[in-house]
């Protein structure tokens, strides 16, 4: 299993989640609001954003990564993949059942 994380504006988060889930490249998305501070174009910026955690199968992670990059509204989106070392068997079965692929 893989977790793929991204941040985006609060207003864009629902659209991004819906498009990914409709593609069946992730079985679930969890979202929370965060306050982000970061360097952008030579100055420190501050934004309220949504942190989205997508849950997917290992073999779909690269396609999910590309899908997020394709539809993400940011010029330089944060997209991070994390390998999950341990997962409940029933959850993994459910994830395989609801996502597309082999």
C-alpha positions as CSV (number, residue, x, y, z in Angstrom):
1,X,0.0,0.0,0.0
2,X,1.0,3.6,-0.6
3,X,0.0,6.9,0.7
4,X,0.1,9.8,-1.7
5,X,-0.1,13.3,-0.1
6,X,-0.7,16.6,-1.6
7,X,-1.8,20.1,-0.5
8,X,-4.0,22.5,-2.4
9,X,-6.3,25.4,-1.7
10,X,-9.3,24.6,0.4
11,X,-11.6,25.6,-2.4
12,X,-10.0,23.2,-4.9
13,X,-9.7,20.1,-2.5
14,X,-13.2,18.7,-3.2
15,X,-12.7,18.8,-7.0
16,X,-9.3,17.2,-6.7
17,X,-10.5,14.4,-4.4
18,X,-13.6,13.7,-6.6
19,X,-11.5,13.5,-9.8
20,X,-9.0,11.1,-8.2
21,X,-11.7,8.8,-6.7
22,X,-13.7,8.7,-9.9
23,X,-10.5,7.5,-11.7
24,X,-10.3,4.6,-9.2
25,X,-6.6,5.2,-8.7
26,X,-7.2,5.6,-4.9
27,X,-9.7,3.9,-2.7
28,X,-10.0,6.7,-0.1
29,X,-9.0,10.3,0.6
30,X,-8.6,11.9,4.0
31,X,-8.6,15.7,4.2
32,X,-7.7,18.2,6.9
33,X,-7.2,21.9,6.8
34,X,-3.7,23.2,7.6
35,X,-1.9,26.5,7.7
36,X,1.2,26.4,5.5
37,X,4.2,28.8,5.4
38,X,6.6,28.4,2.5
39,X,9.0,30.3,0.3
40,X,7.4,31.4,-3.0
41,X,8.9,33.7,-5.6
42,X,11.5,35.2,-3.2
43,X,9.3,35.7,-0.2
44,X,7.6,33.8,2.6
45,X,4.0,33.1,1.9
46,X,1.2,31.9,4.2
47,X,-1.9,30.1,3.1
48,X,-4.8,28.0,4.5
49,X,-4.7,24.7,2.5
50,X,-6.1,21.3,2.6
51,X,-3.8,18.4,3.2
52,X,-5.1,15.4,1.3
53,X,-3.9,11.8,2.0
54,X,-4.9,9.3,-0.8
55,X,-4.7,5.6,-0.1
56,X,-3.8,3.4,-3.0
57,X,-2.1,0.1,-4.0
58,X,1.6,0.0,-4.7
59,X,1.1,-0.8,-8.4
60,X,-1.2,2.2,-8.9
61,X,0.9,4.8,-7.0
62,X,2.8,6.1,-10.1
63,X,-0.4,6.5,-12.1
64,X,-2.0,8.3,-9.1
65,X,1.1,10.6,-8.8
66,X,0.8,11.5,-12.5
67,X,-3.0,12.0,-12.2
68,X,-2.6,14.5,-9.3
69,X,0.1,16.3,-11.2
70,X,-2.1,16.5,-14.3
71,X,-5.1,18.0,-12.5
72,X,-3.5,19.9,-9.7
73,X,-4.1,23.7,-9.8
74,X,-0.7,24.7,-8.4
75,X,2.3,25.6,-10.6
76,X,4.5,23.6,-8.3
77,X,2.4,21.1,-6.4
78,X,3.6,19.2,-3.4
79,X,3.0,15.5,-4.2
80,X,4.7,12.9,-1.9
81,X,4.5,9.1,-1.9
82,X,5.0,7.2,1.3
83,X,5.4,3.4,1.4
84,X,3.3,1.7,4.1
85,X,5.2,-1.0,5.9
86,X,2.2,-2.7,7.7
87,X,-1.5,-2.7,6.9
88,X,-4.5,-4.6,8.1
89,X,-5.4,-7.5,5.8
90,X,-9.1,-6.6,5.5
91,X,-8.3,-3.0,4.7
92,X,-5.9,-4.0,2.0
93,X,-8.4,-6.4,0.5
94,X,-11.0,-3.6,0.5
95,X,-8.5,-1.3,-1.2
96,X,-7.8,-3.8,-3.9
97,X,-11.5,-4.3,-4.5
98,X,-12.3,-0.6,-4.9
99,X,-9.4,0.4,-7.1
100,X,-8.7,-0.5,-10.7
101,X,-5.9,-2.6,-11.9
102,X,-4.5,-6.2,-11.6
